């Protein structure tokens, strides 16, 4: 008995150590990838022939005194490598830098805009995941029937339509048949916030439904054909118990994993949607920064999106291993 307890304790410690090693490995990968991308983005932006002083001064009358002031303020008189190190040190201390155009702290601008982006991503992911699971389960249960064919065809068609085309069609439809709908407005209360993000959120959810619905169908069919379902049927379990308490429970694990990765990638997808629907999120902020050659904005937002994706992917990997103990941490 003591030997068994010792063995179990040893196995538990081994599992914990595997988790710790995996987490440390992933964290190191996140730091290395972030560093390399920051290096690439910073120096790539400096290849642009447009002088930072031109962007900073803007429409103001350029004078030697003004040029000298901004050169010192933004460390433009330092070598590029030193500028990069100064920028990196600032980020490590929570200072994301100053916007070239508005001369405002970038962190404050991100804080003002990120609720729109997060709301859009959460709304589209939750809505898309729920609808995709319902469609995928229904298609799997009706496999080989006209319902399965219709739903599978619908998902295939939806997946082939670019997001910007759906966005344009939605704008044309609402402009013609819903005259009262406004594409611009404030966010003074929850109702206005939801109203502004609902249409672009639905469009983002459509793309998720097309992909995740097919994953759900495939996973559900695989579980419905598994040997344990024959055993469950032999035990006299009802259709509901077999389908949802057994098959669906196992089928939903890879579905939620894919949904997690799509949620992580959705932050980058907001760039196009926010621009089309004039939403003041960080996606639109990135596009504006690129158009204005606003280097500090661009390099920070690229890093924000990258780190958000890496962290979400890391969380999904950990949760997947927790939900399904059969997964080995490597």
Protein Blocks (a to p, Z undefined) as FASTA:
>chain_A
ZZmmmmmmmmmmmmmmmmmmmmmmmmmmmmmmmmmmmmmmmmmmmmpmbdfklmmnmmac
cdfklmmmmmmmnopmbcfklmmmmmmmmmmnopabjafklopafklmmmmmmmmmmmmm
mmmmmmmmmmmmmmmmmmmmmgoiaklmmmmmmmmmmmmpcfklmmmmmmmmmmmmmmmb
cfbdcdfbfklmmmmmmmmmmmmmmmmmmmmmmmmmmmmmmmmmpmklmmmmmnopafkl
mmmmmmmmmmmmmmmmmmmmmmmmmmmmmmmmmmmnopabfklmmmmmmmnopaklmmmm
mmmmmmmmmmmmmmmmmmmmmmmmmbccZZ
